[in-house]
Amino acid sequence: MLKNNKLTAWILIIILSLIWGTSYILIKKGLDGFSAIQVGCGRIFFAFLVVAPLAIRTFSQIPLKRKPLVFFLGLTGNFIPAFLFSLAETQLESSITGIINSITPVFTLIVGILFFKSKFKIIQILGVLLGLIGTLGIILVGNTGELGSFNFFAVYVIIATILYAFNANMIKHYFQNTGAIALTTQALFFVGPIAIIFLLTTDFINRISDIQNYIYPLLSIFILGTVGTAFALILYNKLIRITSPVFATMVTYLMPSVAIVWGILDGEVLFPLHYAGFILVLIGVYLTNRG
């Protein structure tokens, strides 16, 4: 990276870490008043409202033949993960969700090697193994702090990280010269109507009409959509274009720490094995990126 790009990249990583690290507690607060489907779709709906004017204005910047790929980016980077994280947090603490999501760079490398012919080094494979072991350890920590039964809801987070991995590699390989604003806004614009249709099949309208009882959960979803999705993804796409998919996902170094702080402030309890697994994941991510 050029010197200016490197400084910009690290500034973007810090900003994104703060935004996305806060998103897990916002999902939790949104679930206080709405279902997982409503939180996920509401997040995309509010993001859609923000980006729609920009998406229309930049529509011609991406060729028509690339629109299906943009739609796929909207599904893998926005719509489906929004569902998965909301579903996961119905049974997982917000801080644990943030920690598991830190495995994203590892899956980014795996997807790059398997589907995009990315080059790799032996040290990166070691990083992959450590990251996966750490993640498995986190998932197996029971309610008493000891290794126990497998928490199936963690699988939702893992699937989301794999989708993010495909998303990052596709942006780098197919949209290197596409503007971050055009790409992000159009990806959200294409999946926004799907979220609206899903919302209309629920009692979302009835709930928000009772604004007095649902104001804080609704505000949480609104911030998730406008700041945590629309604004953050514009920054993330820019970060990928000036660096690499693996470097961009290094935001997961700092993001879980922010999620942990929010979780502790909200009364969540983390056990030593959680932190041990987190350290293994971070070492794995470091080795993956170092290669």
C-alpha positions in Angstrom: 0.0 0.0 0.0 1.1 3.6 -0.6 1.8 5.6 2.5 -1.4 7.7 2.2 -3.5 4.6 1.5 -2.0 2.9 4.5 -2.9 5.7 6.9 -6.4 5.9 5.4 -6.8 2.2 5.7 -6.0 2.2 9.5 -8.3 5.2 10.1 -11.1 3.3 8.3 -10.5 0.2 10.3 -10.7 2.1 13.6 -14.0 3.8 12.6 -15.5 0.5 11.4 -14.4 -1.3 14.5 -16.3 1.2 16.7 -19.4 1.1 14.5 -19.6 -2.7 13.9 -18.5 -3.5 17.5 -21.5 -1.5 18.7 -23.9 -3.3 16.3 -24.1 -6.5 18.4 -25.5 -4.7 21.4 -27.9 -2.8 19.1 -29.2 -6.1 17.7 -29.7 -7.2 21.3 -31.7 -4.1 22.2 -33.7 -4.4 19.0 -34.7 -7.9 20.0 -36.2 -6.5 23.2 -39.2 -5.3 21.2 -39.1 -7.1 17.8 -38.6 -10.6 16.4 -35.3 -11.7 14.7 -36.9 -11.4 11.3 -38.1 -7.9 12.1 -34.7 -6.8 13.4 -32.9 -8.2 10.3 -35.4 -6.8 7.8 -35.8 -3.5 9.7 -32.1 -3.0 9.6 -32.0 -3.4 5.8 -35.2 -1.3 5.3 -33.7 1.7 7.1 -30.5 1.3 5.2 -32.5 1.1 2.0 -34.2 4.4 2.8 -30.9 6.1 3.3 -29.1 4.8 0.1 -32.0 4.9 -2.4 -31.4 8.4 -3.7 -27.7 7.7 -4.1 -28.3 4.3 -5.7 -30.5 5.9 -8.3 -28.0 8.6 -9.0 -25.1 6.2 -9.4 -27.1 3.5 -11.3 -25.3 4.0 -14.6 -21.8 3.7 -13.0 -22.1 -0.1 -12.9 -22.8 -2.0 -16.2 -26.1 -3.9 -16.5 -24.2 -7.2 -17.0 -22.7 -6.7 -13.5 -26.1 -6.0 -11.8 -26.7 -9.7 -10.9 -23.3 -9.7 -9.1 -24.3 -6.5 -7.2 -27.5 -8.2 -6.2 -25.5 -11.2 -4.9 -23.3 -8.8 -2.9 -26.4 -7.4 -1.4 -27.6 -10.8 -0.3 -24.2 -12.1 1.0 -23.0 -8.9 2.6 -26.2 -7.4 3.9 -29.6 -9.2 3.7 -28.8 -12.8 4.8 -26.2 -11.9 7.5 -28.7 -9.4 9.0 -31.1 -12.3 9.5 -28.4 -14.7 10.8 -27.0 -12.3 13.4 -30.5 -11.5 14.7 -31.3 -15.2 14.9 -28.0 -16.0 16.6 -28.5 -13.4 19.3 -31.8 -14.8 20.4 -29.7 -17.5 22.2 -26.2 -16.0 22.2 -24.8 -13.0 24.2 -23.9 -10.0 22.0 -20.3 -10.1 23.1 -19.9 -13.8 22.2 -21.5 -13.1 18.8 -18.9 -10.4 18.2 -16.0 -12.7 19.2 -17.1 -15.5 16.9 -17.4 -13.0 14.0 -13.7 -12.3 14.4 -13.0 -15.5 12.4 -14.0 -13.7 9.2 -10.4 -13.1 7.9 -9.7 -16.8 8.2 -12.7 -17.7 6.1 -11.8 -14.9 3.7 -8.5 -16.6 3.1 -10.1 -20.1 2.7 -12.7 -18.8 0.2 -9.9 -16.9 -1.7 -7.8 -20.1 -2.0 -10.7 -22.4 -2.9 -12.7 -20.2 -5.3 -10.5 -17.2 -6.4 -7.1 -18.9 -6.8 -5.5 -16.7 -4.1 -1.9 -17.5 -3.3 -1.1 -18.6 0.3 1.8 -19.5 2.5 2.2 -22.3 5.1 2.1 -19.8 8.0 -1.4 -18.8 6.8 -2.6 -22.4 7.0 -1.4 -22.5 10.6 -3.4 -19.3 11.2 -6.5 -20.9 9.8 -6.1 -23.9 12.1 -5.6 -21.8 15.2 -8.5 -19.6 14.3 -10.9 -22.6 13.8 -9.7 -24.2 17.0 -10.3 -21.0 19.0 -13.8 -20.5 17.5 -14.7 -24.1 18.3 -13.6 -23.6 21.8 -15.7 -20.5 22.2 -18.8 -22.3 20.9 -18.3 -25.2 23.3 -18.1 -23.1 26.5 -21.2 -23.8 28.6 -23.2 -21.7 31.0 -20.9 -22.6 33.9 -17.7 -21.6 32.1 -16.6 -25.1 31.3 -16.5 -26.9 28.0 -19.9 -28.3 27.4 -22.5 -28.9 24.7 -22.4 -27.3 21.2 -24.5 -24.2 20.9 -26.2 -24.5 17.5 -27.0 -20.8 17.3 -23.3 -20.1 16.9 -23.6 -21.8 13.5 -25.6 -18.8 12.2 -22.7 -16.5 13.0 -20.2 -18.9 11.3 -22.4 -19.0 8.1 -22.5 -15.2 8.2 -18.7 -15.0 8.3 -18.5 -17.3 5.3 -20.9 -15.1 3.4 -18.8 -12.1 4.3 -15.7 -13.9 3.0 -17.3 -14.5 -0.4 -18.4 -10.9 -0.3 -15.0 -9.5 0.3 -13.3 -11.6 -2.3 -15.9 -10.7 -4.9 -15.5 -7.0 -4.3 -11.7 -7.3 -4.7 -11.9 -9.5 -7.8 -14.8 -8.0 -9.7 -15.3 -4.5 -8.5 -11.8 -3.2 -7.9 -12.4 0.0 -10.0 -16.0 0.6 -8.9 -16.8 3.5 -6.6 -17.6 2.4 -3.0 -20.7 4.6 -2.9 -22.2 3.2 -6.1 -21.5 -0.4 -5.2 -22.8 -0.2 -1.6 -25.9 1.8 -2.3 -26.9 -0.4 -5.3 -26.3 -3.6 -3.4 -28.6 -2.4 -0.6 -31.1 -0.9 -3.1 -31.6 -4.3 -4.7 -32.3 -6.2 -1.5 -34.3 -3.4 0.2 -37.6 -4.3 -1.4 -37.2 -7.9 -0.3 -36.8 -6.7 3.3 -39.9 -4.6 2.9 -42.0 -7.5 1.7 -40.8 -9.6 4.6 -41.7 -6.9 7.1 -45.2 -6.5 5.7 -45.8 -10.2 6.5 -45.2 -9.5 10.2 -46.9 -7.2 12.7 -44.0 -4.7 12.4 -46.4 -1.8 11.5 -48.6 -2.5 14.5 -45.7 -2.6 16.8 -44.1 0.7 15.6 -47.6 2.3 15.9 -47.2 1.7 19.6 -44.2 4.0 19.6 -44.2 4.6 23.4 -43.4 0.9 24.2 -41.1 0.3 21.2 -39.2 3.5 20.8 -35.8 2.2 22.1 -35.8 -1.1 20.2 -36.9 0.8 17.1 -34.2 3.4 17.5 -31.6 0.6 17.9 -32.7 -0.9 14.6 -32.7 2.5 12.9 -29.1 3.1 14.0 -28.2 -0.4 12.8 -29.6 0.3 9.4 -28.4 3.9 8.8 -25.0 3.9 10.5 -24.1 0.2 11.1 -25.1 -0.9 7.6 -25.4 1.9 5.0 -22.6 4.2 6.2 -20.3 1.5 7.4 -20.5 -0.6 4.2 -19.5 2.4 2.1 -16.4 2.7 4.3 -15.7 -1.0 4.1 -15.9 -1.2 0.4 -13.5 1.7 0.1 -11.2 -0.1 2.5 -11.2 -3.3 0.4 -10.4 -1.4 -2.8 -7.4 0.4 -1.4 -6.0 -2.7 0.4 -7.0 -6.4 0.1 -9.9 -8.6 1.3 -7.9 -10.2 4.1 -6.5 -6.8 5.3 -9.9 -5.3 5.2 -11.4 -8.0 7.4 -8.7 -7.1 10.0 -11.4 -4.8 11.4 -12.3 -8.0 13.4 -9.2 -7.5 15.5 -10.7 -4.5 17.3 -14.4 -5.0 16.7 -14.8 -7.9 19.2 -13.2 -5.8 21.9 -15.8 -3.1 21.4 -18.5 -5.8 21.5 -17.1 -7.2 24.7 -17.0 -3.8 26.4 -20.7 -3.1 25.5 -21.6 -6.6 26.6 -20.0 -6.2 30.0 -21.6 -2.8 30.5 -24.9 -4.6 29.8 -24.3 -7.2 32.4 -23.1 -10.1 30.2 -20.7 -12.6 31.7 -17.6 -14.0 29.8 -15.6 -16.9 31.2 -11.8 -17.4 31.0 -12.3 -20.0 28.2 -14.1 -17.4 26.1 -11.0 -15.1 26.3 -8.7 -18.0 25.7 -10.6 -18.9 22.5 -10.6 -15.2 21.5 -6.8 -15.0 21.9 -6.4 -18.1 19.7 -8.6 -16.6 17.0 -6.7 -13.3 17.1 -3.4 -15.2 16.7 -4.9 -17.1 13.9 -6.1 -13.9 12.2 -2.7 -12.3 12.7 -0.9 -15.3 11.0 -3.4 -15.4 8.2 -2.9 -11.7 7.4 0.9 -11.8 8.0 1.3 -14.4 5.2 
